[in-house]
Amino acid sequence: MGFYKLIYNIFSYPFGWLIWLFYSLFSKNYLMAVIVLAVLVKLVLLPTSINQQKSTAKTKRMQSRINKIKAKYTDPNEQQQAIQDFYSKEGFGSMSTGCGALLIQMPVIMGLYGAIYMPLTYILRLNRYGDGLVDTLSKAVEKYTESGSRTSRWMEIPILNHLDELKADLGDKFPDSAYNVLTDFAAHFKAGPFNFGDIPGQIWHDQTSIIIIPILAFLAAMGTSIYSLIRTRRMGSDTQNMATMGCMLMFMPFMSLWLSWSFPVGIGVYWAVNSILSLIQMVILDKIYTPDKVIAQVLVDETNVRRSKELVVKQGADV
């Protein structure tokens, strides 16, 4: 078993089970299953998002101190070390920033990717109908796919588009029970008129309307990025940080466009829904955890800590 296959097995089986659960609960509505899963993931990661929101607000309070450090130390290495020491003193680490949040979300992203991209293995768990059945079907379907296409790496989604041909080719090697399950699943593996396994970049000549999925993913990511940039500007970040963040935020929509164009519709739908949910979440958290409210709470907490330390010192002196 390859390393990447092992990683997917660890993270994708739980997400595959959840998709199957929601798929069953919502009358075999695969689109609804993906949307509900996206909402669930957002709720699970909500504490991380709240901590990140608070940390972002705290940077406004710390910015003046950071500017003084930059003015004091002209050597880049000394300046960086002083800033890191300041962050450490304030309890502001990498796991509180966007990088840390991204690291936390990586297993989620990998798990979802595997579950959506390899539904036979992680959602239907098709190998229970015969050991190695998914590999057998994946090899058999190769002759029906474009040589060198991106789907050739996994060959699971194309199986759903060639069930009758594979049944005729494999005969008893493709059990009737598995064939019936796949036939039923393939009939519901859709987002409206679009098949979740279709890749927009490959079929848009024949089905022009499918480009709405990449466009929706792009617009949703662009809206999220623009709002993030405006919010960062309100926090009073310096020009250098604004330029760096601006480049990163503007990169995300185009990456979303490429992913939703080059990968199956299921990935594009999830990406678009996730971006819309991210935008809604940021707006709500901005209303609840405004910089002024967060800073006020930080000042209260610091006062309480200082008083606790003073009380401990006083009690020690009395003893």
PAKEKE-855958 format. One record per residue (C-alpha): residue number from 0; z negated, x negated, y negated. Coordinates in Angstrom, 1 decimal. Each point is the difference from the previous one (the first is absolute). Last residue first. Example, Ala and Ser with C-alpha at 12.3 -4.5 7.8 and 13.67 -1.06 7.14 Angstrom:
residues 2
PT zado     c3     c1     c2
PT    1   -7.1  -13.7    1.1
PT    0   -0.7    1.4    3.4
//
This chain:
residues 319
PT zado     c3     c1     c2
PT  318  -55.5   -3.6  -34.6
PT  317    0.6    1.2   -3.5
PT  316    2.9   -2.5   -0.4
PT  315    1.6    1.2    3.2
PT  314   -0.2    3.6   -1.3
PT  313    1.6   -1.0   -3.3
PT  312    2.8   -1.9    1.8
PT  311    0.7    3.0    2.3
PT  310   -0.1    2.4   -3.0
PT  309    2.4   -2.2   -2.0
PT  308    2.4   -0.1    3.0
PT  307   -0.1    3.8    0.3
PT  306    0.5    0.3   -3.8
PT  305    3.1   -2.2    0.2
PT  304    1.4    2.0    3.0
PT  303   -0.6    3.3   -1.9
PT  302    1.7   -1.3   -3.1
PT  301    3.0   -1.3    2.0
PT  300    0.4    3.4    1.7
PT  299   -0.1    1.8   -3.4
PT  298    2.5   -2.4   -1.4
PT  297    2.3    0.5    3.0
PT  296   -0.3    3.8   -0.4
PT  295    1.1   -0.3   -3.6
PT  294    2.9   -2.3    1.0
PT  293    1.1    2.5    2.6
PT  292   -0.2    3.0   -2.4
PT  291    1.9   -1.9   -2.7
PT  290    2.6   -1.2    2.4
PT  289    0.7    3.5    1.2
PT  288   -1.1    0.8    3.6
PT  287    0.5    3.7    0.3
PT  286    3.2    0.5   -2.0
PT  285    1.5   -3.2    1.1
PT  284   -0.9    0.9    3.5
PT  283    2.0    3.2   -0.2
PT  282    3.1   -1.7   -1.5
PT  281   -0.1   -2.8    2.5
PT  280   -0.3    2.4    2.9
PT  279    2.9    2.1   -1.1
PT  278    2.2   -3.1   -0.3
PT  277   -1.1   -1.3    3.4
PT  276    0.7    3.4    1.5
PT  275    3.6   -0.1   -1.4
PT  274    0.4   -3.6    1.3
PT  273   -1.2    0.9    3.5
PT  272    2.3    3.1    0.1
PT  271    3.0   -2.2   -0.9
PT  270   -0.9   -2.7    2.6
PT  269   -0.7    2.6    2.7
PT  268    3.4    1.6   -0.6
PT  267    1.8   -3.4   -0.1
PT  266   -1.6   -1.1    3.3
PT  265    0.9    3.2    1.7
PT  264    3.6   -0.2   -1.4
PT  263    0.6   -3.1    2.1
PT  262    0.2   -3.5   -1.6
PT  261    2.6   -1.6   -2.3
PT  260    0.1    2.5   -2.9
PT  259   -3.7    0.9    0.0
PT  258   -0.9   -3.7    0.2
PT  257    2.4   -1.0   -2.7
PT  256   -1.0    2.7   -2.4
PT  255   -3.7   -0.7    0.6
PT  254    0.6   -3.7   -0.7
PT  253    1.8    1.1   -3.2
PT  252   -3.0    2.1   -1.0
PT  251   -2.4   -2.9    0.8
PT  250    1.7   -2.7   -2.1
PT  249   -0.8    1.8   -3.3
PT  248   -3.7   -0.2    0.8
PT  247    0.2   -3.7    0.9
PT  246    2.0   -0.9   -3.2
PT  245   -2.4    2.0   -2.2
PT  244   -3.0   -1.6    1.7
PT  243    1.2   -3.5   -0.9
PT  242    1.0    1.0   -3.6
PT  241   -3.3    1.8   -0.5
PT  240   -2.0   -2.9    1.3
PT  239    1.7   -2.4   -2.4
PT  238   -0.4    2.4   -3.0
PT  237   -3.7    0.5    0.5
PT  236   -1.4    3.2    1.6
PT  235   -1.4    2.6   -2.5
PT  234   -1.0    2.7    2.5
PT  233    2.5    2.3   -1.6
PT  232    2.8   -2.4    1.0
PT  231   -1.1    0.2    3.6
PT  230    0.1    3.8   -0.2
PT  229    3.5   -0.1   -1.4
PT  228    1.1   -2.4    2.8
PT  227   -1.5    2.2    2.7
PT  226    1.7    3.1   -1.4
PT  225    3.3   -1.8    0.0
PT  224   -0.5   -1.2    3.6
PT  223   -1.0    3.5    1.3
PT  222    3.0    1.6   -1.7
PT  221    2.3   -2.7    1.4
PT  220   -1.4    0.4    3.5
PT  219    0.6    3.8   -0.1
PT  218    3.5   -0.5   -1.5
PT  217    1.0   -2.6    2.7
PT  216   -1.3    2.1    2.9
PT  215    1.8    3.1   -1.4
PT  214    3.2   -2.0   -0.4
PT  213   -0.3   -1.5    3.5
PT  212   -0.5    3.6    1.5
PT  211    2.7    1.6   -2.2
PT  210    2.6   -2.4    1.5
PT  209    0.0    2.4    3.0
PT  208    2.3    2.4   -2.0
PT  207    3.0   -2.2    0.7
PT  206    0.1    0.7    3.7
PT  205    3.1   -1.6    1.4
PT  204    0.2   -3.0   -2.4
PT  203   -3.9    0.0   -0.2
PT  202   -0.2   -0.8    3.8
PT  201   -0.9   -3.7    0.2
PT  200   -1.9   -0.6   -3.3
PT  199   -1.9    3.3    0.4
PT  198   -1.4   -0.9    3.5
PT  197   -0.4    3.0    2.2
PT  196   -3.1    0.2    2.2
PT  195   -1.8    2.6   -2.0
PT  194    3.0    2.3    0.4
PT  193    0.8    1.6   -3.4
PT  192    0.6    3.7   -0.5
PT  191   -3.6    0.7   -0.8
PT  190   -1.9   -3.1    1.0
PT  189    0.8   -0.3    3.7
PT  188   -1.4   -1.1    3.4
PT  187   -0.4    3.7    1.1
PT  186    3.0    0.2    2.3
PT  185   -0.6   -3.6    1.1
PT  184   -3.5    0.9    1.2
PT  183    1.3    2.8    2.2
PT  182    2.7   -2.2    1.6
PT  181   -2.5   -2.8    0.4
PT  180   -2.5    2.1    1.9
PT  179    2.8    1.5    2.2
PT  178    1.4   -3.5    0.8
PT  177   -3.5   -1.3    0.9
PT  176   -0.6    2.9    2.4
PT  175    3.6   -0.4    1.4
PT  174   -0.7   -3.6    0.9
PT  173    2.5   -2.6   -1.4
PT  172    0.4   -2.5    2.9
PT  171    1.1    3.0    2.0
PT  170    3.3    0.1   -1.8
PT  169    0.4   -3.0   -2.3
PT  168    3.4    0.5   -1.5
PT  167    0.1    3.8   -0.1
PT  166   -3.5    0.2   -1.4
PT  165    0.9   -2.8   -2.5
PT  164    3.0    2.0   -1.2
PT  163   -2.0    3.2   -0.4
PT  162   -2.8   -1.8   -1.9
PT  161    2.3   -1.8   -2.4
PT  160   -1.5    0.7   -3.5
PT  159   -3.6   -0.2    1.1
PT  158    0.7   -3.4    1.6
PT  157    1.1   -1.3   -3.4
PT  156   -3.7    0.3   -1.2
PT  155   -1.2   -2.4    2.7
PT  154    2.4   -2.9   -0.2
PT  153   -2.6   -2.5   -1.2
PT  152    1.9   -2.9   -1.5
PT  151    3.4    1.7    0.4
PT  150   -1.0    2.4   -2.8
PT  149    1.0   -2.6   -2.6
PT  148    3.6    0.0    1.1
PT  147    1.4   -3.1    1.7
PT  146    2.4    2.0    2.2
PT  145    0.1    3.6   -1.0
PT  144   -1.7    2.3    2.5
PT  143    1.2    1.8    3.1
PT  142    0.3   -3.1    2.2
PT  141   -3.7   -0.8   -0.8
PT  140   -1.2    3.3    1.3
PT  139   -0.6   -1.3    3.5
PT  138   -2.2   -2.9   -1.1
PT  137   -2.3    2.3   -2.0
PT  136   -0.1    2.6    2.8
PT  135   -1.1   -2.6    2.5
PT  134   -2.5   -1.4   -2.4
PT  133   -1.5    3.4   -0.7
PT  132   -0.2    0.7    3.7
PT  131   -1.9   -3.2    0.7
PT  130   -2.6    1.8    2.3
PT  129    1.0    3.6    0.5
PT  128   -0.9    3.3   -1.5
PT  127   -3.1   -1.6   -1.7
PT  126    2.5   -2.4   -1.6
PT  125    0.9    2.8   -2.5
PT  124   -3.1   -0.5   -2.2
PT  123    1.4    2.9   -2.1
PT  122   -1.3   -1.4   -3.3
PT  121   -0.4   -3.8    0.6
PT  120    2.7   -0.9    2.5
PT  119    2.6    2.7   -0.5
PT  118   -0.7    0.1   -3.8
PT  117    0.9   -3.6   -0.7
PT  116    0.9   -0.1   -3.7
PT  115   -2.6    2.6   -1.1
PT  114   -2.8   -1.4    2.1
PT  113    0.8   -3.6   -0.7
PT  112    0.3    0.4   -3.7
PT  111   -3.2    2.0   -0.1
PT  110   -2.0   -2.6    1.7
PT  109    1.5   -2.8   -2.0
PT  108   -0.7    1.8   -3.3
PT  107   -3.6    0.8    1.1
PT  106   -0.6   -3.6    1.1
PT  105    1.3   -1.2   -3.4
PT  104   -2.2    2.4   -2.0
PT  103   -3.1   -2.3   -0.1
PT  102    2.2   -3.0   -1.0
PT  101    1.6    2.1   -2.8
PT  100   -3.5    1.0   -1.3
PT   99   -0.9   -3.7   -0.2
PT   98    3.1   -0.9   -1.8
PT   97   -0.5    2.9   -2.5
PT   96   -3.4   -1.3   -1.0
PT   95   -3.4    0.7    1.3
PT   94    0.6   -2.0    3.2
PT   93    0.8   -3.0   -2.2
PT   92   -3.5   -0.1   -1.4
PT   91   -1.8    1.3   -3.1
PT   90   -3.8   -0.4    0.6
PT   89   -0.5   -0.9   -3.7
PT   88   -1.2   -3.5    0.9
PT   87    2.9   -0.4    2.4
PT   86    2.5    1.1   -2.7
PT   85   -1.6   -2.5   -2.5
PT   84    0.2   -2.8    2.6
PT   83    3.7    0.9    0.6
PT   82    0.7    0.0   -3.7
PT   81   -1.7   -3.4   -0.4
PT   80    2.0   -1.4    3.0
PT   79    3.2    1.3   -1.5
PT   78   -0.7   -1.6   -3.4
PT   77   -1.0   -3.3    1.5
PT   76    3.2   -0.1    2.0
PT   75    2.2    1.1   -3.0
PT   74   -1.6   -2.6   -2.4
PT   73   -0.4    1.6   -3.4
PT   72   -3.5    1.3    0.7
PT   71   -1.8    1.7   -2.9
PT   70    2.8    2.4   -1.1
PT   69    0.6    1.1    3.6
PT   68   -3.7    0.6    0.4
PT   67   -0.2    2.0   -3.2
PT   66    2.9    2.2    1.2
PT   65   -1.8    0.6    3.3
PT   64   -3.1    1.1   -1.9
PT   63    2.1    2.5   -2.1
PT   62    1.7    1.3    3.1
PT   61   -3.2    0.7    1.9
PT   60   -0.5    3.5   -1.3
PT   59    3.6    1.0    0.5
PT   58   -0.1   -1.6    3.5
PT   57   -2.7    2.4    0.9
PT   56    2.5    2.9   -0.1
PT   55    2.2   -1.7    2.6
PT   54   -3.1   -0.6    2.2
PT   53   -0.9    3.7   -0.2
PT   52    3.5    1.0    1.0
PT   51    0.0   -2.5    2.8
PT   50   -3.3    1.4    1.3
PT   49    1.4    3.5   -0.2
PT   48    3.1   -1.0    1.9
PT   47   -2.0   -1.6    2.7
PT   46   -2.2    3.1    0.3
PT   45    3.2    2.1    0.2
PT   44    1.5   -1.9    2.9
PT   43   -0.9    2.7    2.5
PT   42    1.1    2.7   -2.4
PT   41    3.4   -1.7   -0.6
PT   40    0.5   -0.4    3.7
PT   39   -0.7    3.7    0.6
PT   38    2.5    1.0   -2.7
PT   37    2.7   -2.2    1.6
PT   36   -0.9    1.5    3.4
PT   35    0.4    3.5   -1.5
PT   34    3.4   -0.8   -1.3
PT   33    1.2   -1.6    3.3
PT   32   -1.2    3.0    2.0
PT   31    1.7    2.4   -2.5
PT   30    3.3   -1.7    0.6
PT   29   -0.5    0.1    3.7
PT   28   -0.5    3.7    0.1
PT   27   -0.8    0.6    3.7
PT   26   -2.0    3.1   -0.7
PT   25   -2.3   -1.6   -2.6
PT   24   -2.8   -0.8    2.5
PT   23    2.3   -1.7    2.4
PT   22    1.6   -2.3   -2.5
PT   21   -3.4   -0.6   -1.5
PT   20   -1.3   -1.3    3.3
PT   19    3.2   -1.9    0.8
PT   18   -0.2   -1.7   -3.4
PT   17   -3.7   -0.8    0.7
PT   16    0.8   -1.5    3.4
PT   15    2.7   -2.1   -1.4
PT   14   -2.4   -1.3   -2.7
PT   13   -2.5   -1.0    2.7
PT   12    2.8   -1.6    2.1
PT   11    1.4   -1.9   -2.9
PT   10   -2.7   -2.5   -0.8
PT    9   -0.8   -1.9    3.2
PT    8    3.4    0.6    1.7
PT    7    1.8   -1.1   -3.2
PT    6   -1.9   -3.3    0.0
PT    5    0.8   -0.6    3.7
PT    4    3.7    0.7   -0.6
PT    3   -0.1   -2.5   -2.9
PT    2   -1.5   -2.6    2.2
PT    1    2.4    0.5    2.8
PT    0   -1.0    1.4    3.4
//
